[in-house]
Amino acid sequence: SSVLRIREIIITYINKKANEIRLLNEKLHAAYEELDTFSYTISHDLRTPLTSIKTYAELMQRNKSIDENGKKMLDRILNSADKMNFLIKEILNLARVGRLEIIFETVDMQLLLKDIIIEVRAAFKADNAELIIGQLVDIKGDKTMIAQVFTNLISNAVKYSSMVEKPKIEISSYIDGGETIYAVKDNGMGIDNRYYDRVFELFKRMDNVKEIEGTGVGLAIVKRIVERHNGRVWFESKLNSGSTFFVAFKNR
């Protein structure tokens, strides 16, 4: 009878904790939805005044009475407006990740990565970067979201390797148990271990990359998309010796 009593106590305790976890998950899900709605609304509302600012600045640039100093000031305004517009787009992308339905399909990763590399090379003028694609394993996921993950990872690899004389980015994949794991490796500036827990946080950027333009949103988007696919994302890095970002997708 004492054994049965102990068993009942254990079962009651487990059920209680399971219920607490369920409630916490519900609260977390609600908080994510609220954050998505807030981010989407704020970002959407900011675009209208930003468009007006940019339009007025462009009109003023055409005014021949504006002197050189005035033109420089207008250039700064337009540059700042472009940066803000890019940040808003990134926040909207992050908000959409939580709102969109995932459509699972088999993604031809070899073809997808080739297209992404062409786009990244053009965007960053990275003609001198060596981008190597290994034999890639196809995965099942939302093609648009998967493309966003690897666009962000490869863009980061190119950006943070730009100061190296011969930038080199390698993309590979392998199957490990019930997962397909992708690796994006670069020979860039690397990440200090003390920043490990901050890398995937929203708006967090490392002190050693302040001179490189960025929003601190890209890796947060990567993490959110991968988690929505019930996957994992992590990285290995050493300061001044490059980084390798890993993404694991469950085999379906």
N, C-alpha and C positions, 0 to 999 in steps of 0.2 A: 504493500500500500504506500509506503514511503517513496518507493521508486516511481509509482504512478503519479504521486503528488509532485515529485521533482519534475517528471515529464510534463505534467500539466503546466507547471510554473514556467518551464523552458518554452513550451509552445506558446503560452500567453505572452511571454516576453518577446519572442520572435515575431508574433503577429502584431504586437504593439509597435515594434520598431519598423516592421514592414509598412504598416499604416502611416507612421511618421514620415518614412521615406517617400511614400506615394504622395502625401500632402505637400511635402517639400518640392517634389517634382512638378506637381500641379502649380504651385506658387511660382516656381522658376519658369515654367512654360508661360504662365500669365505675364510674368515680368518681361520675358523675351517679346511677347506679343505687344505689350505696352510700349517697350522700347522701340520695336519696329515701327509701330504706328507713329510714335513721337518723332523718330528720325525721319520717316518718310514725309510727314506733314511739315516739319521745320525745314527740311531740305527743299521741298517743293515750293514752300512759301518764300524762301530766300532767293529763288531763281529769278523771280519777276523784278525785284528792285536791282538785282545784280545786272540783269540784261539792260535795264534802263541806264545804269551807271556806265556800262560799256558803250552803249549807243551814243550817249551824250559826249563821252570822251572822244569817240571816233569822229563825231561831228565837229568837235572843237579842233581836232587835229587838222581838219580841212581849212580852218580859218587862217588865212595868210597873214593876219595881223599878230598871230601868236609867235613870240620870239623863241630862240633856241632853248632857253631855260624852261619856258612854258611847255615846249614840246617834250622835253625830258621828263617833266612832271606828269604829263599825260601818258607817256610811255610807261611810267611806273604804275600809274593808275590801271592801265590796261593789263599790264603784267600781273598785278595783284588780283585783278578781276578774273583773269584766266586761271590763276592758282586756286582762287576761291571756287570757281566754277568746277574745276577738276575735283576738289575736295567734296563738293556737294554731290557730284556724280558718284563718287566712291561711297559716300554715306547712303545714297539711294540704292546703290548696288547691294550694300550690306543689308539694308532694310528689306529689299526684294527677296533676298535669300530665304528669309524666314516666312515670306508670304506666298512664294510660288510653290506649286505642286511639283514634286519630283517625278519626271517621266523616265523610267528605266528602259534602257536599250543597250545593245552591244555597241561599244564605241571602238572604232578602228583607231587605235592610239598612234600607230605609225603615221597614218595620214593626218590625224589631228595635230600631232606635234610638229610635223613638217610645215603645216599652214601657220601654226603659232610662231615658229621660228622666223619665217618670212616676215610676218607682221612685226615681231619684236626687233628684228634687224633694221627694218625701215624706220620704226618709231624712235629707236635710240641711235641710229646711224652707226650700228655696231659691225661695220664691215671687217674690222680687224679681229673680232672675237671668233674663236674657234668653238663651234657648237656641234657636239657629237651626239648622235642618237643611236643607241644600241638597238638590239632586237627587242621590241616592246610587246608585252602581253596585253591583249585586249581586255577591257573591263566592262562591267555593266553599271550604268549610272545615267544621270541626266547629262546629255552631251554638252549643252550650253554651260551648265555649272562646272562640269569637268574642264571645259575649255578655259573658264575663268580661273580655276585653280592653277592650271599650268601656265597660263599667261602671266599671272601674278608672280609665280615662283621663278619662271625664266626671266621675266623683266627684272626682278630683284637681283638675280644672279648676274645679269648683264650690267646693271647699274653699279653694283658693289664690287664688280671686277674691273670697272672702267679705268681705275687708277693703276692697274697692273699693266706692264708692258705688253704681255701677250695673254689677254683674257681667254680662259678656257672653261667651257660649261659642258658637262657630260650628263646625259639623261639615260637612265637604265631602269630595268624592272626585273622582278623575279617573283616566283610563287613560293610562299612559306606557309605551310599548313593550309589553313582555310582562307588565306589572304593573298592578294596580289599587291606587292610593295613596289612603289616607284621612288627613285632617288634622283634629285637634281643637285649636282655637285658643281661647285665653282672654286676658283683659285683666288678669290678676292680678299678683302680686308679681314674677314672673319668676325666673330662675335665673342666678346668677353664673357666668361662663365657667369659673372655676377649679374648679367642681364638675362640669363636663361629663362626665368619665369615671366619676363616682361615681353618677350618677342611677339607673342600672338595676341597681346592686349591691344585694345583700340586706342589709337593716337599715341602709342608708345614708340619712341625712336631712341636709338642708342646715341651716346655722346660722340662717338667716333665717326658718325655718319651725318652730322648736322650740315656739312657742306654739300651733301648730295640731296637733291630735291626729293621730297616724298611727303605722304600724308599720314602715315602710320595707320592706314586702314587696310591695305592690301593683304597682309598676313592674317588679320582678323577675319576677312572675307574667306580666305583659304580655310581657316579653322572651322568657321561656321558651315561652309559647304560640306567639308569632309565629315563633320559631325552629323549633318543631316543625312549623309549616306551611311551612317553608323560605322564610320571609319576612324582612323587615327592619324595624327600628324605630329611630327617631332623633328628635331634637328641635332646634328653634331657639328661642332665648330671649334676652332682654335684661333685666337687673335693673330691676325696677319698671315694665316695659313688657309683661309677659305672656309666654306661651310657646305654641308650636305643636308638638304631637307628631304625628309622621308614622308610619303603618304601611303597609307595602307587601306585598301578597299577589300571588303569581304567578298569572297567568291560566291556567285549566285548561280 
